[in-house]
Amino acid sequence: MEFVTLNNGVKMPMVGLGVFRVNDHKECEEMVYQAIEMGYRLIDTAAAYENEEAVGRAIKRSRVPREDLFITTKLWVTDTNYEGAKRGFQRSLDRLGLDYIDLYVIHQPNNDYYGAWRAMEELYQEGKVRAIGVDNFQQDRLVDFINFNRIKPAVNLIEANVFFQREEELSVMKEKNIQMEAWSPLAAGNNDLFSNDLLQQLSIKYKKSVAQIVLRWLFQRGIVSIPKSSNLKRMKENLDIFDFDITKEDMNAIAHLDTNQSCFPTRYKAKEVEEFLEIAKKYKV
Ligand SMILES: NC(=O)c1ccc[n+]([C@@H]2O[C@H](COP(=O)([O-])OP(=O)(O)OC[C@H]3O[C@@H](n4cnc5c(N)ncnc54)[C@H](OP(=O)(O)O)[C@@H]3O)[C@@H](O)[C@H]2O)c1
């Protein structure tokens, strides 16, 4: 495993396992347990994924020392304020059965995220969380956030994949020393990613799968990624990206796949945000 050192000195694995949409708790526990057995050290869950207990059970079953794992969870929208962050954090901690979290992030830039951050700064200073960060913050939010807070986020999670490459966001984060982490690094299979011509050609050339080409391309750009797979073979494959190099020419060729468009429904319009907030209130966090 390769690691990156965050702006507070904490080391974070460059590839982890995401467990979004893994709603079956038995499946989730087994998947996380097997992942840790095969070498995954970073697990990405969230209060809103409603599977923190299952992740916690897998951690407890594993023989890997707690300090070798890097567990991320996220504060949901309805709890995003000072009191809510304290409550939400404790609930996540209890569900995971842990006494600290490695990375705790604000899941969405909605509600009182400045108030929530004050609570998270306190949790960080009390040693209950090793790093605090944000999620889905565009560069305008990020810059404002840095300006009006004492502690700078260590990480910002955003969608990043071959079709939505986020080069400008990446350069802002590099300049501000905030680690970029890619969610949906395989675009959740959208836009026919796995049958893309260029990626298939590169797969043949490097004797690696399309997923490995994409994850390696993210790694070479200095981006942490958290692919989700419930399949043991594919989970192994997604971890096995540290023994080859994509040439500069091929990196540039992949750059041409950028559409500068999200692969998912966006929330730029008032109506889209209103619909999202209605859904957000229904999560059992
Ligand atoms: N913070 C946020 O707002 C946010 C939003 C979305 C996602 N996330 C995080 O990012 C993680 C990953 O995103 P995602 O789940 O949306 O999508 P993803 O990781 O981009 O793609 C997952 C899909 O690709 C398939 N897959 C995985 N590895 C493969 C391989 N080697 N070959 C072929 N197919 C493969 C999986 O199927 P199988 O399981 O069958 O292998 C699944 O259908 C989430 O689990 C979550 O932790 C965060």
The ligand as an ORCA input file, in Angstrom:
! r2SCAN-3c Opt
* xyz 0 1
  N     -18.976     11.331     -0.441
  C     -19.852     11.201     -1.395
  O     -20.644     12.096     -1.646
  C     -19.833      9.942     -2.162
  C     -20.682      9.758     -3.251
  C     -20.601      8.569     -3.959
  C     -19.681      7.598     -3.562
  N     -18.891      7.797     -2.466
  C     -17.886      6.787     -2.005
  O     -17.146      6.314     -3.117
  C     -17.260      4.892     -3.159
  C     -17.164      4.390     -4.576
  O     -18.138      5.009     -5.394
  P     -19.307      4.189     -6.111
  O     -19.684      3.046     -5.248
  O     -20.355      5.176     -6.452
  O     -18.715      3.723     -7.491
  P     -17.316      3.165     -8.086
  O     -16.408      2.699     -7.033
  O     -16.848      4.181     -9.043
  O     -17.841      1.936     -8.926
  C     -18.438      0.821     -8.331
  C     -19.004     -0.074     -9.423
  O     -17.950     -0.599    -10.227
  C     -17.940     -2.020    -10.121
  N     -16.523     -2.423    -10.011
  C     -15.698     -2.194     -8.970
  N     -14.466     -2.661     -9.246
  C     -14.516     -3.198    -10.486
  C     -13.565     -3.824    -11.313
  N     -12.313     -4.002    -10.923
  N     -13.969     -4.252    -12.540
  C     -15.257     -4.071    -12.950
  N     -16.216     -3.482    -12.201
  C     -15.837     -3.044    -10.984
  C     -18.720     -2.383     -8.889
  O     -19.375     -3.618     -9.033
  P     -19.059     -4.893     -8.082
  O     -19.337     -4.471     -6.667
  O     -19.969     -5.932     -8.562
  O     -17.602     -5.237     -8.298
  C     -19.750     -1.246     -8.851
  O     -20.836     -1.527     -9.726
  C     -18.611      4.625     -2.486
  O     -18.783      3.279     -2.114
  C     -18.554      5.601     -1.347
  O     -17.760      5.077     -0.286
  C     -18.952      8.948     -1.781
*
